[in-house]
């Protein structure tokens, strides 16, 4: 498992919010809704030099919205399917804005079993999670990554 360390200051995500209480398939539904209505937030999305969105995030938080890990063995919490937003963005009607705190992350490419392997690795090393794990997709690379917060900034 290849990992890298990344320091990411606080940032905003505009997206569609749901929770595990909505049952199986809720994340897929949120992404379908966010993608279908992306035009609503397109002017508020951070972009790279080629005009592509800087990042798509499957952001997670505990139910208190404190960005703690999902509860009950990572099975219950909130999810926000969205895009990294420009500073000062306001959520349009029907959208939710989350401000994710800054963290030092261990980052690994998302693939089958990556979450469990990284949790085991952190346990072996005695490194506790400092917050909820985040999913990141790089439109420029077309790759998805898991961000494991190990220290709050």
ZADREN-925073 format. One record per residue (C-alpha): residue number from 1; x negated, y negated, z; residue in one letter. Coordinates in nm, 4 decimals, decimal comma. Layout:
<atoms>
{nr->NUM	u->X	v->Y	w->Z	rest->A};
...
</atoms>
This chain:
<atoms>
{nr->1	u->0,0000	v->0,0000	w->0,0000	rest->X};
{nr->2	u->-0,1571	v->-0,3249	w->-0,1133	rest->X};
{nr->3	u->-0,0842	v->-0,6288	w->0,1008	rest->X};
{nr->4	u->-0,1943	v->-0,9880	w->0,1065	rest->X};
{nr->5	u->-0,1598	v->-1,2590	w->0,3666	rest->X};
{nr->6	u->0,0378	v->-1,5683	w->0,2743	rest->X};
{nr->7	u->0,1027	v->-1,8871	w->0,4701	rest->X};
{nr->8	u->0,4332	v->-2,0407	w->0,3661	rest->X};
{nr->9	u->0,5565	v->-2,3606	w->0,5289	rest->X};
{nr->10	u->0,9269	v->-2,4124	w->0,5929	rest->X};
{nr->11	u->1,1359	v->-2,4166	w->0,2739	rest->X};
{nr->12	u->1,4993	v->-2,4338	w->0,1642	rest->X};
{nr->13	u->1,7089	v->-2,1805	w->-0,0242	rest->X};
{nr->14	u->2,0434	v->-2,2501	w->-0,1900	rest->X};
{nr->15	u->2,2464	v->-1,9355	w->-0,2243	rest->X};
{nr->16	u->2,5492	v->-1,7208	w->-0,1626	rest->X};
{nr->17	u->2,5742	v->-1,5935	w->0,1947	rest->X};
{nr->18	u->2,7168	v->-1,2677	w->0,3207	rest->X};
{nr->19	u->2,6693	v->-1,0151	w->0,5966	rest->X};
{nr->20	u->2,6364	v->-0,6442	w->0,6492	rest->X};
{nr->21	u->2,9850	v->-0,6564	w->0,8063	rest->X};
{nr->22	u->3,1180	v->-0,6850	w->0,4495	rest->X};
{nr->23	u->3,0175	v->-0,3245	w->0,3852	rest->X};
{nr->24	u->2,8128	v->-0,1423	w->0,1225	rest->X};
{nr->25	u->2,7417	v->-0,3310	w->-0,1959	rest->X};
{nr->26	u->2,7698	v->-0,6787	w->-0,0462	rest->X};
{nr->27	u->2,4159	v->-0,7772	w->-0,1554	rest->X};
{nr->28	u->2,4816	v->-0,6752	w->-0,5158	rest->X};
{nr->29	u->2,8059	v->-0,8759	w->-0,5076	rest->X};
{nr->30	u->2,6257	v->-1,1840	w->-0,3704	rest->X};
{nr->31	u->2,3630	v->-1,1695	w->-0,6457	rest->X};
{nr->32	u->2,6312	v->-1,1293	w->-0,9137	rest->X};
{nr->33	u->2,8126	v->-1,4343	w->-0,7778	rest->X};
{nr->34	u->2,4921	v->-1,6408	w->-0,7456	rest->X};
{nr->35	u->2,3806	v->-1,5527	w->-1,0980	rest->X};
{nr->36	u->2,7235	v->-1,6256	w->-1,2474	rest->X};
{nr->37	u->2,7365	v->-1,9693	w->-1,0823	rest->X};
{nr->38	u->2,3673	v->-2,0620	w->-1,1097	rest->X};
{nr->39	u->2,4506	v->-2,3693	w->-1,3207	rest->X};
{nr->40	u->2,6022	v->-2,5251	w->-1,0062	rest->X};
{nr->41	u->2,2607	v->-2,5426	w->-0,8379	rest->X};
{nr->42	u->2,0250	v->-2,5521	w->-1,1382	rest->X};
{nr->43	u->1,9350	v->-2,9228	w->-1,0931	rest->X};
{nr->44	u->1,8473	v->-2,8556	w->-0,7258	rest->X};
{nr->45	u->1,6124	v->-2,5613	w->-0,7875	rest->X};
{nr->46	u->1,2336	v->-2,5998	w->-0,7565	rest->X};
{nr->47	u->1,0632	v->-2,5239	w->-1,0875	rest->X};
{nr->48	u->0,7142	v->-2,4409	w->-1,2090	rest->X};
{nr->49	u->0,5272	v->-2,6229	w->-1,4872	rest->X};
{nr->50	u->0,7083	v->-2,4114	w->-1,7488	rest->X};
{nr->51	u->1,0499	v->-2,5018	w->-1,6048	rest->X};
{nr->52	u->1,1177	v->-2,1604	w->-1,4496	rest->X};
{nr->53	u->1,2623	v->-2,1405	w->-1,0983	rest->X};
{nr->54	u->0,9777	v->-2,1193	w->-0,8451	rest->X};
{nr->55	u->1,1353	v->-1,8288	w->-0,6670	rest->X};
{nr->56	u->1,4462	v->-1,6268	w->-0,6098	rest->X};
{nr->57	u->1,5000	v->-1,5189	w->-0,2513	rest->X};
{nr->58	u->1,7002	v->-1,2527	w->-0,0795	rest->X};
{nr->59	u->1,6699	v->-1,4257	w->0,2552	rest->X};
{nr->60	u->1,7650	v->-1,2498	w->0,5757	rest->X};
{nr->61	u->1,8446	v->-1,3538	w->0,9305	rest->X};
{nr->62	u->1,9997	v->-1,2118	w->1,2419	rest->X};
{nr->63	u->2,3585	v->-1,3196	w->1,3142	rest->X};
{nr->64	u->2,2435	v->-1,6109	w->1,5326	rest->X};
{nr->65	u->2,0771	v->-1,7669	w->1,2256	rest->X};
{nr->66	u->1,7463	v->-1,7823	w->1,4147	rest->X};
{nr->67	u->1,5677	v->-1,5873	w->1,1370	rest->X};
{nr->68	u->1,4995	v->-1,3007	w->1,3758	rest->X};
{nr->69	u->1,4858	v->-0,9504	w->1,2223	rest->X};
{nr->70	u->1,8099	v->-0,7754	w->1,1388	rest->X};
{nr->71	u->1,9567	v->-0,5957	w->1,4388	rest->X};
{nr->72	u->2,0235	v->-0,2243	w->1,5081	rest->X};
{nr->73	u->1,7146	v->-0,0836	w->1,3375	rest->X};
{nr->74	u->1,7255	v->-0,3400	w->1,0549	rest->X};
{nr->75	u->2,0820	v->-0,2466	w->0,9568	rest->X};
{nr->76	u->2,2877	v->-0,5539	w->1,0566	rest->X};
{nr->77	u->2,2462	v->-0,9181	w->0,9721	rest->X};
{nr->78	u->2,2991	v->-1,2038	w->0,7301	rest->X};
{nr->79	u->2,1765	v->-1,2236	w->0,3716	rest->X};
{nr->80	u->2,1428	v->-1,5211	w->0,1367	rest->X};
{nr->81	u->2,1023	v->-1,4538	w->-0,2369	rest->X};
{nr->82	u->1,9583	v->-1,7660	w->-0,3933	rest->X};
{nr->83	u->1,6805	v->-1,9852	w->-0,5249	rest->X};
{nr->84	u->1,4201	v->-2,2039	w->-0,3606	rest->X};
{nr->85	u->1,5573	v->-2,5577	w->-0,3541	rest->X};
{nr->86	u->1,3981	v->-2,9002	w->-0,3833	rest->X};
{nr->87	u->1,3376	v->-3,0920	w->-0,0621	rest->X};
{nr->88	u->1,6464	v->-3,2778	w->0,0547	rest->X};
{nr->89	u->1,8896	v->-3,0636	w->-0,1462	rest->X};
{nr->90	u->2,2499	v->-3,0530	w->-0,0296	rest->X};
{nr->91	u->2,4576	v->-2,7408	w->-0,0844	rest->X};
{nr->92	u->2,7350	v->-2,7857	w->-0,3413	rest->X};
{nr->93	u->3,0807	v->-2,6537	w->-0,2532	rest->X};
{nr->94	u->3,0769	v->-2,2749	w->-0,2272	rest->X};
{nr->95	u->2,7012	v->-2,2567	w->-0,1705	rest->X};
{nr->96	u->2,4975	v->-2,2324	w->0,1503	rest->X};
{nr->97	u->2,1640	v->-2,3963	w->0,2297	rest->X};
{nr->98	u->1,9207	v->-2,2223	w->0,4640	rest->X};
{nr->99	u->1,5992	v->-2,3789	w->0,5880	rest->X};
{nr->100	u->1,3592	v->-2,0916	w->0,6467	rest->X};
{nr->101	u->1,0958	v->-2,1708	w->0,9111	rest->X};
{nr->102	u->0,7294	v->-2,1562	w->0,8195	rest->X};
{nr->103	u->0,5536	v->-1,8255	w->0,8797	rest->X};
{nr->104	u->0,2353	v->-1,6359	w->0,8127	rest->X};
{nr->105	u->0,3465	v->-1,3337	w->0,6098	rest->X};
{nr->106	u->0,2054	v->-1,0007	w->0,5070	rest->X};
{nr->107	u->0,3274	v->-0,9522	w->0,1514	rest->X};
{nr->108	u->0,3642	v->-0,6290	w->-0,0427	rest->X};
{nr->109	u->0,5201	v->-0,5520	w->-0,3779	rest->X};
{nr->110	u->0,8735	v->-0,4225	w->-0,3426	rest->X};
{nr->111	u->0,9040	v->-0,0581	w->-0,4411	rest->X};
{nr->112	u->1,0696	v->0,2579	w->-0,3122	rest->X};
{nr->113	u->0,9870	v->0,3034	w->0,0567	rest->X};
{nr->114	u->0,7768	v->-0,0145	w->0,0869	rest->X};
{nr->115	u->0,9826	v->-0,1545	w->0,3740	rest->X};
{nr->116	u->0,9445	v->0,1557	w->0,5908	rest->X};
{nr->117	u->0,5747	v->0,1952	w->0,5119	rest->X};
{nr->118	u->0,5047	v->-0,1657	w->0,6095	rest->X};
{nr->119	u->0,7033	v->-0,1362	w->0,9340	rest->X};
{nr->120	u->0,5002	v->0,1771	w->1,0196	rest->X};
{nr->121	u->0,1770	v->-0,0066	w->0,9331	rest->X};
{nr->122	u->0,2702	v->-0,2993	w->1,1592	rest->X};
{nr->123	u->0,3620	v->-0,0598	w->1,4409	rest->X};
{nr->124	u->0,0279	v->0,1243	w->1,4098	rest->X};
{nr->125	u->-0,1606	v->-0,2066	w->1,4224	rest->X};
{nr->126	u->0,0487	v->-0,3373	w->1,7133	rest->X};
{nr->127	u->0,1727	v->-0,6337	w->1,5098	rest->X};
{nr->128	u->0,5304	v->-0,7351	w->1,5927	rest->X};
{nr->129	u->0,7560	v->-0,8980	w->1,3377	rest->X};
{nr->130	u->0,7874	v->-1,2704	w->1,4090	rest->X};
{nr->131	u->1,1084	v->-1,3003	w->1,2082	rest->X};
{nr->132	u->1,3281	v->-1,1431	w->0,9448	rest->X};
{nr->133	u->1,1740	v->-0,9820	w->0,6381	rest->X};
{nr->134	u->1,2421	v->-1,1767	w->0,3170	rest->X};
{nr->135	u->1,2720	v->-1,0549	w->-0,0417	rest->X};
{nr->136	u->1,1067	v->-1,2720	w->-0,3054	rest->X};
{nr->137	u->1,1230	v->-1,2420	w->-0,6830	rest->X};
{nr->138	u->0,8782	v->-1,4345	w->-0,8990	rest->X};
{nr->139	u->1,0483	v->-1,5309	w->-1,2270	rest->X};
{nr->140	u->0,7040	v->-1,6048	w->-1,3763	rest->X};
{nr->141	u->0,5770	v->-1,2522	w->-1,3005	rest->X};
{nr->142	u->0,9040	v->-1,0645	w->-1,3106	rest->X};
{nr->143	u->0,8013	v->-0,8875	w->-0,9887	rest->X};
{nr->144	u->0,9637	v->-0,8576	w->-0,6485	rest->X};
{nr->145	u->0,7862	v->-0,8727	w->-0,3134	rest->X};
{nr->146	u->0,8690	v->-0,8217	w->0,0531	rest->X};
{nr->147	u->0,7503	v->-1,0900	w->0,2956	rest->X};
{nr->148	u->0,6921	v->-0,9618	w->0,6498	rest->X};
{nr->149	u->0,6547	v->-1,2557	w->0,8947	rest->X};
{nr->150	u->0,3824	v->-1,1916	w->1,1526	rest->X};
{nr->151	u->0,3459	v->-1,5406	w->1,3019	rest->X};
{nr->152	u->0,5702	v->-1,8474	w->1,3115	rest->X};
{nr->153	u->0,3989	v->-2,1739	w->1,2117	rest->X};
</atoms>
